[in-house]
Protein backbone atom coordinates (compact mmCIF):
# COMPACT_ATOMS: atom_id res chain seq x y z
CA UNK A 1 0.00 0.00 0.00
CA UNK A 2 1.17 3.50 -0.78
CA UNK A 3 2.60 4.97 2.42
CA UNK A 4 0.98 8.35 1.73
CA UNK A 5 -2.51 6.95 2.28
CA UNK A 6 -1.67 5.50 5.60
CA UNK A 7 0.42 8.25 7.11
CA UNK A 8 -1.64 11.27 6.13
CA UNK A 9 -3.61 12.51 9.12
CA UNK A 10 -7.33 12.05 8.62
CA UNK A 11 -8.32 15.52 9.72
CA UNK A 12 -5.77 17.42 7.71
CA UNK A 13 -8.38 19.57 6.07
CA UNK A 14 -10.45 20.42 9.10
CA UNK A 15 -9.81 22.51 12.13
CA UNK A 16 -9.47 20.58 15.32
CA UNK A 17 -11.96 17.78 15.89
CA UNK A 18 -15.17 19.54 14.87
CA UNK A 19 -15.88 16.82 12.30
CA UNK A 20 -19.20 15.11 12.71
CA UNK A 21 -18.68 12.01 10.60
CA UNK A 22 -15.27 10.45 10.77
CA UNK A 23 -13.96 7.08 9.63
CA UNK A 24 -10.45 5.75 9.80
CA UNK A 25 -8.78 2.81 8.15
CA UNK A 26 -11.98 1.11 7.05
CA UNK A 27 -11.58 -2.28 5.46
CA UNK A 28 -14.34 -4.66 4.35
CA UNK A 29 -14.11 -7.94 2.44
CA UNK A 30 -17.00 -10.00 1.13
CA UNK A 31 -15.46 -13.44 0.99
CA UNK A 32 -12.23 -12.90 -0.89
CA UNK A 33 -13.49 -9.81 -2.69
CA UNK A 34 -12.25 -6.51 -1.31
CA UNK A 35 -15.01 -3.91 -1.29
CA UNK A 36 -13.16 -1.39 0.87
CA UNK A 37 -9.40 -1.53 1.48
CA UNK A 38 -8.41 1.70 3.14
CA UNK A 39 -10.94 4.43 3.59
CA UNK A 40 -10.39 7.35 5.95
CA UNK A 41 -12.07 10.72 5.79
CA UNK A 42 -14.05 13.20 7.78
CA UNK A 43 -17.21 15.13 6.94
CA UNK A 44 -18.01 18.34 8.80
CA UNK A 45 -21.07 20.06 10.12
CA UNK A 46 -22.31 22.78 7.83
CA UNK A 47 -20.66 21.20 4.80
CA UNK A 48 -21.70 19.01 1.93
CA UNK A 49 -19.13 16.27 1.46
CA UNK A 50 -19.16 14.28 -1.75
CA UNK A 51 -17.92 10.71 -1.92
CA UNK A 52 -16.89 10.45 -5.54
CA UNK A 53 -15.85 7.33 -7.36
CA UNK A 54 -16.58 5.01 -10.27
CA UNK A 55 -19.08 2.17 -9.94
CA UNK A 56 -17.80 -0.57 -7.69
CA UNK A 57 -15.29 1.70 -5.97
CA UNK A 58 -16.64 0.94 -2.50
CA UNK A 59 -18.88 3.97 -1.97
CA UNK A 60 -22.00 2.06 -0.98
CA UNK A 61 -20.06 -0.26 1.31
CA UNK A 62 -18.47 2.72 3.03
CA UNK A 63 -21.85 4.37 3.57
CA UNK A 64 -23.35 1.11 4.79
CA UNK A 65 -20.57 0.81 7.35
CA UNK A 66 -21.30 4.39 8.41
CA UNK A 67 -24.98 3.63 8.88
CA UNK A 68 -24.03 0.51 10.92
CA UNK A 69 -25.62 -1.86 8.40
CA UNK A 70 -22.24 -3.52 7.95
CA UNK A 71 -19.44 -4.00 10.38
CA UNK A 72 -15.95 -3.25 9.04
CA UNK A 73 -13.26 -5.94 9.13
CA UNK A 74 -10.78 -3.34 10.27
CA UNK A 75 -10.82 0.33 11.15
CA UNK A 76 -13.70 2.22 12.65
CA UNK A 77 -15.31 5.55 13.00
CA UNK A 78 -17.66 7.76 14.90
CA UNK A 79 -20.66 9.93 14.31
CA UNK A 80 -20.53 13.03 16.51
CA UNK A 81 -19.12 11.47 19.66
CA UNK A 82 -20.53 7.96 19.27
CA UNK A 83 -18.44 5.01 18.13
CA UNK A 84 -19.80 2.95 15.23
CA UNK A 85 -18.96 -0.40 16.80
CA UNK A 86 -19.69 0.42 20.43
CA UNK A 87 -23.09 2.05 20.03
CA UNK A 88 -24.71 1.22 16.69
CA UNK A 89 -28.23 2.02 17.91
CA UNK A 90 -27.09 5.40 19.21
CA UNK A 91 -25.36 6.10 15.91
CA UNK A 92 -28.53 5.28 13.99
CA UNK A 93 -30.41 7.88 16.00
CA UNK A 94 -27.91 10.55 14.95
CA UNK A 95 -28.06 9.90 11.22
CA UNK A 96 -30.67 10.01 8.52
CA UNK A 97 -29.88 7.47 5.82
CA UNK A 98 -31.07 7.34 2.25
CA UNK A 99 -29.75 3.97 1.05
CA UNK A 100 -29.04 3.15 -2.56
CA UNK A 101 -32.30 1.23 -2.86
CA UNK A 102 -34.99 3.20 -1.12
CA UNK A 103 -38.31 1.58 -1.77
CA UNK A 104 -41.51 2.74 -0.15
CA UNK A 105 -44.51 0.67 0.96
CA UNK A 106 -46.93 0.71 -1.98
CA UNK A 107 -50.06 0.08 0.10
CA UNK A 108 -49.35 2.98 2.44
CA UNK A 109 -49.74 6.63 1.50
CA UNK A 110 -46.67 8.82 1.35
CA UNK A 111 -47.58 10.33 4.69
CA UNK A 112 -48.10 6.92 6.30
CA UNK A 113 -44.68 5.88 5.03
CA UNK A 114 -43.15 8.90 6.74
CA UNK A 115 -45.18 8.39 9.94
CA UNK A 116 -44.10 4.74 10.15
CA UNK A 117 -40.45 5.72 10.31
CA UNK A 118 -41.23 8.57 12.69
CA UNK A 119 -42.80 6.12 15.11
CA UNK A 120 -39.94 3.65 14.70
CA UNK A 121 -37.56 6.50 15.55
CA UNK A 122 -39.49 6.90 18.78
CA UNK A 123 -41.06 10.30 18.06
CA UNK A 124 -44.39 11.22 19.63
CA UNK A 125 -47.46 11.86 17.49
CA UNK A 126 -47.25 15.65 17.76
CA UNK A 127 -43.64 15.74 16.67
CA UNK A 128 -44.30 13.37 13.78
CA UNK A 129 -47.21 15.51 12.58
CA UNK A 130 -45.14 18.69 12.77
CA UNK A 131 -42.06 17.22 11.07
CA UNK A 132 -44.14 15.55 8.39
CA UNK A 133 -45.90 18.88 7.68
CA UNK A 134 -42.55 20.66 7.37
CA UNK A 135 -41.06 18.03 5.08
CA UNK A 136 -44.13 17.85 2.85
CA UNK A 137 -43.90 21.59 2.38
CA UNK A 138 -40.15 21.62 1.92
CA UNK A 139 -40.16 18.80 -0.65
CA UNK A 140 -43.37 20.04 -2.34
CA UNK A 141 -45.18 16.76 -1.80
CA UNK A 142 -48.60 18.27 -1.03
CA UNK A 143 -50.39 17.07 -4.14
CA UNK A 144 -49.51 13.38 -3.79
CA UNK A 145 -48.56 12.66 -0.18
CA UNK A 146 -52.04 11.47 0.85
CA UNK A 147 -52.28 9.04 -2.07
CA UNK A 148 -51.15 5.41 -1.89
CA UNK A 149 -47.52 5.12 -2.94
CA UNK A 150 -48.42 2.42 -5.48
CA UNK A 151 -48.73 4.87 -8.36
CA UNK A 152 -45.83 7.19 -7.50
CA UNK A 153 -43.26 8.31 -10.02
CA UNK A 154 -39.61 7.68 -9.19
CA UNK A 155 -39.17 11.30 -8.16
CA UNK A 156 -42.19 11.13 -5.86
CA UNK A 157 -40.91 7.91 -4.30
CA UNK A 158 -37.53 9.47 -3.69
CA UNK A 159 -39.10 12.50 -2.01
CA UNK A 160 -40.98 10.21 0.35
CA UNK A 161 -37.78 8.25 1.02
CA UNK A 162 -35.89 11.46 1.81
CA UNK A 163 -38.64 12.76 4.07
CA UNK A 164 -38.63 9.37 5.82
CA UNK A 165 -34.88 9.60 6.37
CA UNK A 166 -35.15 13.12 7.78
CA UNK A 167 -38.27 12.72 9.93
CA UNK A 168 -36.28 12.57 13.17
CA UNK A 169 -34.30 15.73 12.30
CA UNK A 170 -30.92 13.98 12.27
CA UNK A 171 -27.79 16.11 12.64
CA UNK A 172 -26.06 13.99 10.02
CA UNK A 173 -27.48 13.02 6.65
CA UNK A 174 -26.04 10.21 4.53
CA UNK A 175 -27.33 9.69 0.99
CA UNK A 176 -26.21 6.95 -1.42
CA UNK A 177 -26.39 8.17 -5.04
CA UNK A 178 -29.56 10.13 -4.35
CA UNK A 179 -29.88 11.66 -7.84
CA UNK A 180 -29.71 8.33 -9.68
CA UNK A 181 -32.52 8.14 -12.21
CA UNK A 182 -34.04 11.49 -11.30
CA UNK A 183 -35.26 13.99 -13.87
CA UNK A 184 -33.94 17.53 -14.02
CA UNK A 185 -36.61 19.09 -11.81
CA UNK A 186 -36.31 16.44 -9.13
CA UNK A 187 -32.52 16.75 -9.17
CA UNK A 188 -32.77 20.52 -8.72
CA UNK A 189 -35.18 20.07 -5.82
CA UNK A 190 -32.82 17.62 -4.18
CA UNK A 191 -29.82 19.90 -4.60
CA UNK A 192 -31.60 22.82 -3.03
CA UNK A 193 -32.63 20.58 -0.13
CA UNK A 194 -29.04 19.48 0.46
CA UNK A 195 -27.86 23.11 0.41
CA UNK A 196 -30.57 24.04 2.84
CA UNK A 197 -29.57 21.25 5.20
CA UNK A 198 -25.98 22.46 5.01
CA UNK A 199 -27.00 26.04 5.73
CA UNK A 200 -28.90 24.83 8.78
CA UNK A 201 -25.64 23.37 10.04
CA UNK A 202 -26.16 19.70 9.20
CA UNK A 203 -23.38 17.42 8.15
CA UNK A 204 -24.32 16.16 4.67
CA UNK A 205 -22.47 13.24 3.09
CA UNK A 206 -23.51 11.86 -0.27
CA UNK A 207 -22.02 9.54 -2.82
CA UNK A 208 -22.07 10.01 -6.55
CA UNK A 209 -20.30 8.94 -9.68
CA UNK A 210 -21.37 12.09 -11.48
CA UNK A 211 -18.54 14.59 -11.59
CA UNK A 212 -20.59 17.72 -12.34
CA UNK A 213 -22.90 17.09 -9.46
CA UNK A 214 -20.08 16.83 -6.99
CA UNK A 215 -18.32 19.85 -8.48
CA UNK A 216 -21.35 22.12 -8.21
CA UNK A 217 -22.63 20.96 -4.84
CA UNK A 218 -19.79 19.94 -2.60
CA UNK A 219 -17.69 21.87 -0.13
CA UNK A 220 -15.40 18.89 0.26
CA UNK A 221 -14.68 15.90 -1.96
CA UNK A 222 -13.39 12.43 -1.15
CA UNK A 223 -12.34 10.50 -4.23
CA UNK A 224 -12.41 6.76 -3.82
CA UNK A 225 -11.28 4.07 -6.25
CA UNK A 226 -10.84 0.32 -5.78
CA UNK A 227 -11.75 0.69 -2.14
CA UNK A 228 -9.03 3.25 -1.43
CA UNK A 229 -9.29 6.98 -0.83
CA UNK A 230 -7.08 8.50 -3.49
CA UNK A 231 -7.72 12.19 -2.96
CA UNK A 232 -9.35 14.47 -0.41
CA UNK A 233 -9.99 18.19 -0.07
CA UNK A 234 -12.03 21.02 -1.50
CA UNK A 235 -12.59 20.80 -5.26
CA UNK A 236 -10.02 23.58 -5.70
CA UNK A 237 -7.43 21.84 -3.54
CA UNK A 238 -7.82 18.60 -5.46
CA UNK A 239 -7.48 20.39 -8.76
CA UNK A 240 -4.45 22.31 -7.57
CA UNK A 241 -2.76 19.26 -6.13
CA UNK A 242 -3.18 17.17 -9.25
CA UNK A 243 -2.27 20.10 -11.49
CA UNK A 244 -5.31 19.38 -13.62
CA UNK A 245 -7.48 21.98 -15.33
CA UNK A 246 -10.79 20.58 -14.14
CA UNK A 247 -12.00 18.38 -11.33
CA UNK A 248 -12.73 15.72 -13.92
CA UNK A 249 -9.12 15.61 -15.03
CA UNK A 250 -8.09 15.49 -11.38
CA UNK A 251 -10.52 12.62 -10.87
CA UNK A 252 -9.12 10.67 -13.80
CA UNK A 253 -5.60 11.36 -12.61
CA UNK A 254 -6.47 10.24 -9.10
CA UNK A 255 -8.09 7.01 -10.25
CA UNK A 256 -5.24 6.36 -12.62
CA UNK A 257 -2.78 6.62 -9.78
CA UNK A 258 -4.92 4.28 -7.75
CA UNK A 259 -4.82 1.70 -10.49
CA UNK A 260 -1.07 2.10 -10.51
CA UNK A 261 -1.10 1.05 -6.89
CA UNK A 262 -2.42 -2.38 -7.62
CA UNK B 1 -40.99 -4.06 22.35
CA UNK B 2 -42.12 -0.68 21.00
CA UNK B 3 -40.62 -1.36 17.57
CA UNK B 4 -42.25 -4.80 17.56
CA UNK B 5 -45.69 -3.30 18.09
CA UNK B 6 -45.17 -0.54 15.51
CA UNK B 7 -44.04 -3.04 12.87
CA UNK B 8 -46.89 -5.39 13.73
CA UNK B 9 -49.54 -2.66 13.41
CA UNK B 10 -48.07 -1.41 10.14
CA UNK B 11 -47.93 -4.90 8.61
CA UNK B 12 -51.55 -5.50 9.62
CA UNK B 13 -52.71 -2.22 8.11
CA UNK B 14 -50.68 -2.58 4.94
CA UNK B 15 -51.72 -6.16 4.28
CA UNK B 16 -55.38 -5.54 5.01
CA UNK B 17 -55.16 -3.18 2.04
CA UNK B 18 -53.48 -5.68 -0.25
CA UNK B 19 -55.88 -7.45 -2.54
CA UNK B 20 -53.69 -10.50 -3.15
CA UNK B 21 -53.01 -11.06 0.54
CA UNK B 22 -56.67 -10.67 1.41
CA UNK B 23 -57.78 -13.00 -1.36
CA UNK B 24 -55.45 -15.79 -0.26
CA UNK B 25 -55.86 -15.21 3.47
CA UNK B 26 -59.58 -14.60 3.72
CA UNK B 27 -61.08 -16.29 0.68
CA UNK B 28 -59.03 -18.95 -1.11
CA UNK B 29 -57.33 -20.52 1.92
CA UNK B 30 -60.36 -20.69 4.23
CA UNK B 31 -62.92 -21.66 1.63
CA UNK B 32 -60.86 -24.25 -0.25
CA UNK B 33 -61.42 -26.87 2.48
CA UNK B 34 -65.16 -26.38 3.02
CA UNK B 35 -65.84 -26.31 -0.72
CA UNK B 36 -63.85 -29.52 -1.31
CA UNK B 37 -65.63 -31.02 1.66
CA UNK B 38 -69.06 -30.10 0.29
CA UNK B 39 -68.16 -31.51 -3.13
CA UNK B 40 -66.98 -34.81 -1.69
CA UNK B 41 -70.02 -35.21 0.53
CA UNK B 42 -72.22 -34.36 -2.42
CA UNK B 43 -70.60 -37.05 -4.58
CA UNK B 44 -70.75 -39.57 -1.76
CA UNK B 45 -74.43 -38.89 -1.20
CA UNK B 46 -75.24 -39.23 -4.87
CA UNK B 47 -73.32 -42.52 -5.06
CA UNK B 48 -74.96 -44.05 -1.99
CA UNK B 49 -78.44 -43.05 -3.07
CA UNK B 50 -78.00 -44.38 -6.60
CA UNK B 51 -76.44 -47.65 -5.40
CA UNK B 52 -79.40 -48.44 -3.18
CA UNK B 53 -82.03 -47.72 -5.78
CA UNK B 54 -80.39 -49.03 -8.90
CA UNK B 55 -81.62 -52.30 -10.28
CA UNK B 56 -78.63 -54.40 -11.26
CA UNK B 57 -78.48 -55.60 -14.83
CA UNK B 58 -76.50 -58.80 -15.43
CA UNK B 59 -75.44 -60.01 -18.86
CA UNK B 60 -75.78 -63.79 -19.05
CA UNK B 61 -74.65 -66.20 -21.75
CA UNK B 62 -76.68 -69.41 -21.85
CA UNK B 63 -79.40 -68.24 -19.49
CA UNK B 64 -81.78 -70.86 -20.92
CA UNK B 65 -79.55 -73.61 -19.40
CA UNK B 66 -80.20 -72.40 -15.84
CA UNK B 67 -83.83 -71.30 -15.56
CA UNK B 68 -83.97 -71.75 -11.75
CA UNK B 69 -80.85 -69.67 -11.16
CA UNK B 70 -82.24 -66.95 -13.42
CA UNK B 71 -85.50 -66.90 -11.46
CA UNK B 72 -83.55 -66.69 -8.20
CA UNK B 73 -81.55 -63.71 -9.47
CA UNK B 74 -84.64 -61.95 -10.79
CA UNK B 75 -86.34 -62.41 -7.43
CA UNK B 76 -83.38 -60.53 -5.91
CA UNK B 77 -83.71 -57.48 -8.16
CA UNK B 78 -81.29 -58.55 -10.87
CA UNK B 79 -82.43 -57.98 -14.42
CA UNK B 80 -81.15 -60.65 -16.78
CA UNK B 81 -79.89 -59.52 -20.15
CA UNK B 82 -79.29 -62.43 -22.51
CA UNK B 83 -76.05 -62.16 -24.52
CA UNK B 84 -74.08 -64.66 -26.56
CA UNK B 85 -70.41 -64.32 -25.57
CA UNK B 86 -67.75 -66.95 -25.28
CA UNK B 87 -65.04 -66.31 -22.65
CA UNK B 88 -62.85 -64.35 -25.08
CA UNK B 89 -65.67 -62.08 -26.23
CA UNK B 90 -66.81 -61.58 -22.66
CA UNK B 91 -63.29 -60.51 -21.71
CA UNK B 92 -63.26 -57.89 -24.46
CA UNK B 93 -66.73 -56.63 -23.52
CA UNK B 94 -65.63 -56.15 -19.89
CA UNK B 95 -62.44 -54.42 -20.90
CA UNK B 96 -64.33 -52.07 -23.21
CA UNK B 97 -66.54 -51.22 -20.29
CA UNK B 98 -69.70 -52.29 -22.11
CA UNK B 99 -70.58 -54.62 -19.26
CA UNK B 100 -69.51 -54.56 -15.61
CA UNK B 101 -69.90 -58.34 -15.17
CA UNK B 102 -70.87 -61.24 -17.41
CA UNK B 103 -72.13 -64.63 -16.23
CA UNK B 104 -71.41 -67.57 -18.53
CA UNK B 105 -73.42 -70.75 -18.06
CA UNK B 106 -71.50 -73.47 -19.95
CA UNK B 107 -73.21 -76.22 -22.00
CA UNK B 108 -72.43 -78.94 -19.41
CA UNK B 109 -74.12 -77.01 -16.59
CA UNK B 110 -77.55 -78.79 -16.71
CA UNK B 111 -76.00 -82.27 -16.97
CA UNK B 112 -73.57 -81.81 -14.03
CA UNK B 113 -76.29 -80.25 -11.94
CA UNK B 114 -78.49 -83.24 -12.57
CA UNK B 115 -75.61 -85.60 -11.68
CA UNK B 116 -75.00 -83.82 -8.38
CA UNK B 117 -71.48 -82.72 -9.49
CA UNK B 118 -70.23 -79.13 -9.02
CA UNK B 119 -71.85 -77.25 -11.89
CA UNK B 120 -69.51 -74.60 -13.36
CA UNK B 121 -70.50 -71.00 -13.99
CA UNK B 122 -68.04 -68.28 -14.97
CA UNK B 123 -68.32 -64.76 -13.57
CA UNK B 124 -66.21 -62.41 -15.69
CA UNK B 125 -65.30 -59.03 -14.20
CA UNK B 126 -62.45 -56.56 -13.81
CA UNK B 127 -61.32 -56.42 -10.18
CA UNK B 128 -59.33 -53.26 -10.92
CA UNK B 129 -62.55 -51.44 -11.72
CA UNK B 130 -63.59 -49.91 -8.40
CA UNK B 131 -66.95 -48.80 -9.67
CA UNK B 132 -67.93 -52.36 -10.64
CA UNK B 133 -66.58 -53.80 -7.41
CA UNK B 134 -69.71 -53.47 -5.28
CA UNK B 135 -71.88 -54.65 -8.13
CA UNK B 136 -69.76 -57.77 -8.69
CA UNK B 137 -69.70 -58.45 -4.94
CA UNK B 138 -73.49 -58.41 -4.92
CA UNK B 139 -73.73 -60.92 -7.80
CA UNK B 140 -71.13 -63.11 -6.10
CA UNK B 141 -73.11 -63.07 -2.87
CA UNK B 142 -76.29 -64.00 -4.72
CA UNK B 143 -74.58 -66.89 -6.50
CA UNK B 144 -73.21 -68.25 -3.24
CA UNK B 145 -76.65 -67.84 -1.60
CA UNK B 146 -78.17 -69.82 -4.45
CA UNK B 147 -75.47 -72.44 -4.09
CA UNK B 148 -76.09 -72.97 -0.39
CA UNK B 149 -79.86 -72.99 -0.97
CA UNK B 150 -79.37 -75.86 -3.45
CA UNK B 151 -77.07 -77.67 -1.01
CA UNK B 152 -79.66 -77.37 1.75
CA UNK B 153 -82.43 -78.82 -0.41
CA UNK B 154 -80.17 -81.70 -1.52
CA UNK B 155 -79.37 -82.55 2.11
CA UNK B 156 -83.02 -82.28 3.05
CA UNK B 157 -83.90 -84.69 0.21
CA UNK B 158 -81.47 -87.17 1.87
CA UNK B 159 -83.06 -86.63 5.28
CA UNK B 160 -80.19 -84.55 6.76
CA UNK B 161 -80.75 -81.27 8.54
CA UNK B 162 -79.04 -78.50 6.55
CA UNK B 163 -77.84 -76.93 9.83
CA UNK B 164 -74.96 -79.47 9.92
CA UNK B 165 -73.17 -77.63 7.14
CA UNK B 166 -73.47 -74.33 9.04
CA UNK B 167 -71.07 -74.94 11.94
CA UNK B 168 -70.51 -71.22 12.52
CA UNK B 169 -73.15 -68.52 12.83
CA UNK B 170 -71.24 -65.29 12.34
CA UNK B 171 -72.90 -62.23 13.80
CA UNK B 172 -71.04 -59.01 12.97
CA UNK B 173 -71.42 -56.15 15.41
CA UNK B 174 -70.34 -52.75 14.05
CA UNK B 175 -69.22 -50.56 16.95
CA UNK B 176 -68.37 -47.44 14.97
CA UNK B 177 -70.37 -44.48 16.20
CA UNK B 178 -72.11 -42.29 13.66
CA UNK B 179 -69.54 -39.56 14.40
CA UNK B 180 -66.76 -42.10 13.95
CA UNK B 181 -68.10 -43.11 10.56
CA UNK B 182 -68.24 -39.47 9.51
CA UNK B 183 -64.54 -39.30 10.30
CA UNK B 184 -63.65 -40.82 6.98
CA UNK B 185 -64.72 -37.58 5.38
CA UNK B 186 -64.25 -35.21 8.27
CA UNK B 187 -60.69 -36.47 8.73
CA UNK B 188 -59.61 -34.49 5.72
CA UNK B 189 -60.86 -31.36 7.42
CA UNK B 190 -57.86 -31.27 9.72
CA UNK B 191 -55.52 -30.91 6.79
CA UNK B 192 -57.72 -28.28 5.19
CA UNK B 193 -57.65 -26.38 8.46
CA UNK B 194 -53.84 -26.39 8.67
CA UNK B 195 -53.62 -25.57 4.96
CA UNK B 196 -55.96 -22.61 5.38
CA UNK B 197 -53.84 -21.28 8.23
CA UNK B 198 -50.65 -21.42 6.17
CA UNK B 199 -52.36 -19.85 3.16
CA UNK B 200 -53.55 -17.07 5.45
CA UNK B 201 -50.01 -16.09 6.38
CA UNK B 202 -48.28 -17.00 3.13
CA UNK B 203 -48.28 -13.67 1.32
CA UNK B 204 -47.63 -11.67 4.43
CA UNK B 205 -44.57 -13.80 5.22
CA UNK B 206 -43.27 -13.27 1.69
CA UNK B 207 -44.07 -9.57 1.62
CA UNK B 208 -42.43 -8.91 4.95
CA UNK B 209 -39.15 -10.53 3.92
CA UNK B 210 -38.34 -11.20 0.27
CA UNK B 211 -40.92 -8.63 -0.84
CA UNK B 212 -39.44 -5.96 1.39
CA UNK B 213 -35.96 -6.69 0.09
CA UNK B 214 -37.04 -6.74 -3.55
CA UNK B 215 -38.87 -3.41 -3.14
CA UNK B 216 -35.79 -1.87 -1.58
CA UNK B 217 -37.52 -0.92 1.65
CA UNK B 218 -35.56 -3.36 3.82
CA UNK B 219 -32.33 -1.37 3.95
CA UNK B 220 -33.99 1.86 5.12
CA UNK B 221 -35.89 -0.15 7.72
CA UNK B 222 -32.66 -1.63 9.06
CA UNK B 223 -31.20 1.85 9.62
CA UNK B 224 -33.85 2.36 12.30
CA UNK B 225 -32.48 2.52 15.86
CA UNK B 226 -34.15 -0.71 16.96
CA UNK B 227 -32.98 -4.29 17.33
CA UNK B 228 -33.55 -6.11 14.05
CA UNK B 229 -35.01 -9.10 15.85
CA UNK B 230 -37.79 -6.83 17.14
CA UNK B 231 -38.66 -5.86 13.57
CA UNK B 232 -38.87 -9.48 12.43
CA UNK B 233 -40.83 -10.52 15.53
CA UNK B 234 -43.38 -7.83 14.65
CA UNK B 235 -43.68 -9.29 11.17
CA UNK B 236 -44.08 -12.83 12.51
CA UNK B 237 -46.78 -11.61 14.89
CA UNK B 238 -48.68 -10.00 12.00
CA UNK B 239 -48.38 -13.25 10.01
CA UNK B 240 -49.78 -15.14 13.03
CA UNK B 241 -52.75 -12.79 13.19
CA UNK B 242 -53.58 -13.36 9.53
CA UNK B 243 -53.26 -17.12 10.01
CA UNK B 244 -55.67 -17.03 12.94
CA UNK B 245 -58.08 -14.85 10.99
CA UNK B 246 -57.99 -17.41 8.20
CA UNK B 247 -58.49 -20.23 10.71
CA UNK B 248 -61.54 -18.51 12.20
CA UNK B 249 -63.12 -18.08 8.77
CA UNK B 250 -62.42 -21.72 7.85
CA UNK B 251 -64.00 -23.04 11.03
CA UNK B 252 -67.03 -20.80 10.61
CA UNK B 253 -67.46 -22.04 7.05
CA UNK B 254 -67.18 -25.67 8.22
CA UNK B 255 -69.68 -25.11 11.02
CA UNK B 256 -72.20 -23.66 8.61
CA UNK B 257 -71.37 -26.17 5.86
CA UNK B 258 -71.79 -29.25 8.07
CA UNK B 259 -75.29 -28.05 9.00
CA UNK B 260 -76.30 -27.76 5.36
CA UNK B 261 -75.13 -31.24 4.33
CA UNK B 262 -77.57 -34.09 5.13
CA UNK B 263 -74.92 -36.26 6.82
CA UNK B 264 -77.54 -38.35 8.65
CA UNK B 265 -78.73 -39.84 5.37
CA UNK B 266 -75.22 -41.27 5.04
CA UNK B 267 -75.48 -42.85 8.46
CA UNK B 268 -73.08 -40.26 9.89
CA UNK B 269 -73.44 -37.45 12.31
CA UNK B 270 -70.95 -34.63 12.45
CA UNK B 271 -69.97 -33.49 15.87
CA UNK B 272 -69.14 -29.99 14.70
CA UNK B 273 -71.07 -27.25 16.42
CA UNK B 274 -69.76 -23.85 17.52
CA UNK B 275 -68.45 -25.38 20.75
CA UNK B 276 -66.27 -27.92 18.94
CA UNK B 277 -65.20 -25.23 16.46
CA UNK B 278 -63.96 -23.11 19.37
CA UNK B 279 -62.03 -26.03 20.86
CA UNK B 280 -60.53 -26.87 17.46
CA UNK B 281 -59.51 -23.21 17.18
CA UNK B 282 -57.79 -23.39 20.57
CA UNK B 283 -55.72 -26.48 19.81
CA UNK B 284 -54.71 -25.01 16.43
CA UNK B 285 -53.52 -21.65 17.81
CA UNK B 286 -49.96 -22.81 18.67
CA UNK B 287 -49.53 -23.96 15.07
CA UNK B 288 -49.91 -20.33 13.92
CA UNK B 289 -46.64 -19.29 15.57
CA UNK B 290 -44.84 -22.34 14.16
CA UNK B 291 -46.21 -21.83 10.64
CA UNK B 292 -45.52 -18.08 10.64
CA UNK B 293 -41.97 -18.51 11.89
CA UNK B 294 -41.25 -21.36 9.49
CA UNK B 295 -42.50 -19.41 6.49
CA UNK B 296 -40.57 -16.32 7.60
CA UNK B 297 -37.35 -18.31 7.98
CA UNK B 298 -37.75 -19.96 4.58
CA UNK B 299 -38.68 -16.69 2.87
CA UNK B 300 -35.67 -14.98 4.48
CA UNK B 301 -33.32 -17.16 2.46
CA UNK B 302 -34.89 -16.21 -0.86
CA UNK B 303 -33.91 -13.25 -3.01
CA UNK B 304 -37.15 -12.46 -4.79
CA UNK B 305 -40.88 -12.60 -4.32
CA UNK B 306 -41.22 -15.32 -6.97
CA UNK B 307 -38.52 -17.48 -5.42
CA UNK B 308 -40.15 -17.16 -2.00
CA UNK B 309 -43.50 -18.13 -3.49
CA UNK B 310 -41.97 -21.28 -4.95
CA UNK B 311 -40.39 -22.42 -1.70
CA UNK B 312 -43.39 -21.55 0.45
CA UNK B 313 -45.67 -23.59 -1.78
CA UNK B 314 -43.55 -26.56 -0.68
CA UNK B 315 -43.93 -25.48 2.94
CA UNK B 316 -47.71 -25.78 2.46
CA UNK B 317 -47.16 -29.51 1.97
CA UNK B 318 -45.12 -30.04 5.14
CA UNK B 319 -48.09 -30.48 7.50
CA UNK B 320 -49.48 -33.18 5.21
CA UNK B 321 -46.53 -35.49 5.77
CA UNK B 322 -47.26 -36.48 9.39
CA UNK B 323 -50.97 -36.66 8.62
CA UNK B 324 -50.45 -39.02 5.69
CA UNK B 325 -48.09 -41.06 7.85
CA UNK B 326 -50.67 -41.21 10.62
CA UNK B 327 -53.29 -42.33 8.10
CA UNK B 328 -51.10 -45.07 6.63
CA UNK B 329 -50.21 -46.55 10.01
CA UNK B 330 -53.56 -45.79 11.66
CA UNK B 331 -51.74 -44.07 14.50
CA UNK B 332 -53.67 -43.61 17.71
CA UNK B 333 -52.99 -40.56 19.89
CA UNK B 334 -50.16 -41.10 22.36
CA UNK B 335 -48.00 -38.82 24.46
CA UNK B 336 -45.08 -39.31 22.07
CA UNK B 337 -47.04 -38.43 18.95
CA UNK B 338 -48.24 -35.25 20.65
CA UNK B 339 -44.66 -34.00 20.46
CA UNK B 340 -44.86 -33.85 16.65
CA UNK B 341 -46.28 -30.51 15.52
CA UNK B 342 -49.05 -30.67 12.89
CA UNK B 343 -49.53 -34.38 13.68
CA UNK B 344 -50.53 -33.50 17.23
CA UNK B 345 -52.97 -30.84 15.97
CA UNK B 346 -54.36 -33.39 13.52
CA UNK B 347 -54.89 -35.99 16.24
CA UNK B 348 -56.39 -33.50 18.70
CA UNK B 349 -58.75 -32.00 16.14
CA UNK B 350 -59.75 -35.48 14.98
CA UNK B 351 -60.46 -36.43 18.58
CA UNK B 352 -62.60 -33.34 19.05
CA UNK B 353 -64.56 -34.10 15.89
CA UNK B 354 -65.00 -37.74 16.98
CA UNK B 355 -66.21 -36.52 20.34
CA UNK B 356 -63.55 -38.53 22.16
CA UNK B 357 -62.16 -37.49 25.53
CA UNK B 358 -58.77 -35.78 25.20
CA UNK B 359 -56.28 -36.32 28.02
CA UNK B 360 -55.12 -32.97 29.42
CA UNK B 361 -51.52 -34.20 29.32
CA UNK B 362 -51.71 -34.80 25.56
CA UNK B 363 -53.12 -31.33 24.97
CA UNK B 364 -50.38 -29.83 27.13
CA UNK B 365 -47.64 -31.73 25.28
CA UNK B 366 -49.04 -30.64 21.90
CA UNK B 367 -49.32 -26.98 22.92
CA UNK B 368 -45.91 -26.82 24.56
CA UNK B 369 -43.91 -28.64 21.87
CA UNK B 370 -45.52 -26.69 19.05
CA UNK B 371 -45.01 -23.38 20.82
CA UNK B 372 -41.41 -24.31 21.61
CA UNK B 373 -40.72 -25.20 17.96
CA UNK B 374 -42.37 -21.94 16.91
CA UNK B 375 -40.31 -19.88 19.34
CA UNK B 376 -37.07 -21.53 18.23
CA UNK B 377 -37.87 -20.80 14.58
CA UNK B 378 -38.83 -17.20 15.45
CA UNK B 379 -35.51 -16.82 17.21
CA UNK B 380 -33.72 -18.25 14.15
CA UNK B 381 -35.59 -15.72 11.98
CA UNK B 382 -34.40 -12.98 14.32
CA UNK B 383 -30.81 -14.21 14.03
CA UNK B 384 -31.08 -14.35 10.23
CA UNK B 385 -31.94 -10.67 10.23
CA UNK B 386 -28.90 -9.85 12.33
CA UNK B 387 -26.69 -11.20 9.55
CA UNK B 388 -25.16 -8.73 7.10
CA UNK B 389 -26.06 -11.05 4.22
CA UNK B 390 -29.74 -10.22 4.75
CA UNK B 391 -29.13 -6.99 2.78
CA UNK B 392 -28.61 -9.09 -0.35
Interface residues (C-beta under 8 A of the other chain):
Chain A: X64 X67 X68 X69 X70 X71 X89 X90 X92 X93 X95 X97 X98 X99 X100 X101 X102 X103 X104 X105 X106 X107 X108 X112 X116 X117 X119 X120 X121 X122 X148 X161 X164 X165
Chain B: X2 X3 X6 X7 X10 X13 X14 X15 X17 X18 X212 X215 X216 X217 X219 X220 X221 X222 X223 X224 X225 X226 X227 X388 X391
